[in-house]
């Protein structure tokens, strides 16, 4: 059996982090910013980006990072529903994880923080160190969706290996 290739996705209606993981190896990752107001065109643009990534990397499973309920707007829920429908139409299995579970699986057992989570991932994948350092200097969080997407994909891989 071939090793599954997992696409991790962490998103809001403004940022989307994508990470491709195969056998605990980080194959590809990206962070996209969608500045325009929410609209069907914006939703379609996000789906086109996902579709391109799935075709390019022959994705066999998707791991979605889901934020806390109080961070979920109506537009977020619409996008989530659209992504789930997209995965089902393309016969790609998906799993969704609450963000707290992803943070818990990578953070220190003593203190589970966003910073600890990102630092741990930067230790596992040294190519992320530059993004971790940039995020530490940012007043407004920018790269966190990238780290969450990687965390979701690796978490999926750990659970299903």
N, C-alpha and C positions, 0 to 999 in steps of 0.2 A: 504494500500500500504506500502511495506517495505521502510525503509529509505535508500536512495541511498548511495552507498559507492563509493567515488571518489578517483581516483588516480591522483595526481598532478605530473607532470614531468617537470623538468628543465634540459636541457642537452646541452652539446657541444660534440665534438668528443672525448673529453678526460675525462670529468666528467659527471655523471648523478645523479641528485637528484630525489628521489622518496618519495612521501608522501601519505599515505592513511588516508582519513578523512571521518568520518561518523557523520552526524548531529553535526557539529562543534567540534567534538572530534577527536583528533589526535590519530589514531589507531596504525600506524607504520610509520617509516621513515628510509631512508638509503641514503648514499652517496657512489657511486662507482667511482673508478678511473681506467681508461683504459689507460695504459701507452704505449702500442704498437702503431705502425704507423697505419694509416687508411688502412683498407682492408675489403674485404667481410667477412672474419672470425670475425673481430672486430664488424662489423655491426650485424652479426648473434649472437654473444655473447651478445650484448646489447639487441637484441630482445628476446633472451632466458631468460634473466633476467626480462624483462617486462612481458613476458608470465607467468613466475613462480609467479610473484607478483599478476598478474590478477587472476590466478587459486587459489592461497592461500587465497585471500581476497574477492573473488566473486565481482569484480569490476563492477559497473554499469555505470560509466562515467569516462572520462579522460579529464583532464585540462592540456593543454600544455602551458608552458611559452616560448614565442618567443622573442629572443633578437633583438636589433636594427638591421636594415638592414646591416649596415656596419660591424657587427660582424658575419654575416652569410657567411661562406665559401661554396664552392661547396660540400665538404664532409658533412657539416652541413645540407645543403638542401637535399642531398641524404638520410641522416638519417631521417630527418623530413618526407620526402616523404614515406620512408619505414615504419615509425611509423604510419602515417595516413592510408596507405594501410593495415597495420596489424589491426588497429582498425576497419576498414570497413569490412575486411574479417571475423572478430570475432563479428560483429554486436554490437560493443561497441560505443556509441555516444561519440564524442570528441568535445571540444571547445578549440580554441587557443586564448591566450591573449598576446598582446604586453607587454613586461616586464614593460614598463612605466605605464600601467594601473594597474598592480598588485602593484607596488610600491606606486602609488597614493592612492590606496584603504586602505593601512595600515599605511602610513606615516603621519607625522604631517601636518596639513593644511598650516603651515607657511613655512616649508622647507622640501622638499621631497628628501631624500637622501637614499642611500643604507643602511647606518648605522642606520638611523632612522627607516627604514623598518624592519631591522633585530631586532632592540631593541624592537619595538612594538610587533613583533611575539614572542620574548622571554618573554615579559610581559604576553601575552595571553597563552603561553604554557611554564610554568616554567622549564620543562625538557630540553628546548632548551638553557637555560641560559649558560650552560657550553660551548656550541658550539659558542654562541655569544661572550663570553669572549675569547675563543681561537682565534676566527676570528679577534678580536681587536688586538691581539698580532702578528698575521701573517702578514708578509710583502707581500707575494703573497696570494691572496684571494683563499680560499679552500672551506669553508663551504657555500658560497653564493648560490650555486646551490641547496643545501638542503633547505635553507630558501625560495628560489624562488619556489621550488616545493610545499612546504607547503602553501606558499602564493597563488599559482595558484589553489590548491585544495580548500582552504577556500574561495577564491574569487568566484569560480564556485558554491560552496555550497551556498554562500550568494545570488548570482544572481538567483539561481534556487530553493530556499526553498519555 
